[in-house]
Amino acid sequence: PTIERFGGLHVAAASMSGKAGEVLELLRRHKALTPRRIKGLGKLGKGNVGETHYLDHIKQILRNESDRVQRIGLERYREYISDELPSDIQLNPLLEHWANKSIVARRWEIGPCPRCHQKSFLALIDLDDQLRCETCGNGIPYGDQVRVAYTLRESIRHSLNEGLQTVVLT
């Protein structure tokens, strides 16, 4: 089921290698991370998670073919892969793509708590209720902004902990 969530073996392998693989590893090791924190920990700079766009690889494969074969090949590959890979190789589109595939889940980052100085990550926020720190239970005031963070779905985290990346990449 985990490999199917990625869109198949070849997409899972691409997601678990390179900078995208580093992002998955960061998410595996941390409870939840904001895109800004992922960029910092992963040393991603502006958030580029791919060396080249995936279509560039197909262009390389088709480079010795006629213009017609190249055009048709690229068009067919775009149709085939449109639901399997993000449209952009930047971090935010990749995280949103994974969220839509149920690989990661979105969480609201609240805090830090005035008492224990920890941040909490909530799946849902009820604006009628006071926010409570997950660590100490203290009330947390609503801030000016609430950031979106991402966490791996438990089934994906479990699969990665059990060595899925090694299996997929061999």
Stockholm file with secondary structure:
# STOCKHOLM 1.0

chainA/1-170         PTIERFGGLHVAAASMSGKAGEVLELLRRHKALTPRRIKGLGKLGKGNVGETHYLDHIKQILRNESDRVQRIGLERYREYISDELPSDIQLNPLLEHWANKSIVARRWEIGPCPRCHQKSFLALIDLDDQLRCETCGNGIPYGDQVRVAYTLRESIRHSLNEGLQTVVLT
#=GR chainA/1-170 SS CHHHHHTSHHHHHHHTSHHHHHHHHHHHHSSCBCHHHHHHHTTCTTTBCCSSCHHHHHHHHTTTSCHHHHHHHHHHHHHHHTTTSCSSSBHHHHHHHHHHTTSEEEEEEECCCTTTCCCEEESCCCTTSCEECTTTCCEECCCSCCEEEEEECHHHHHHHHTTHHHHHTC
#=GC SS_cons         CHHHHHTSHHHHHHHTSHHHHHHHHHHHHSSCBCHHHHHHHTTCTTTBCCSSCHHHHHHHHTTTSCHHHHHHHHHHHHHHHTTTSCSSSBHHHHHHHHHHTTSEEEEEEECCCTTTCCCEEESCCCTTSCEECTTTCCEECCCSCCEEEEEECHHHHHHHHTTHHHHHTC
//
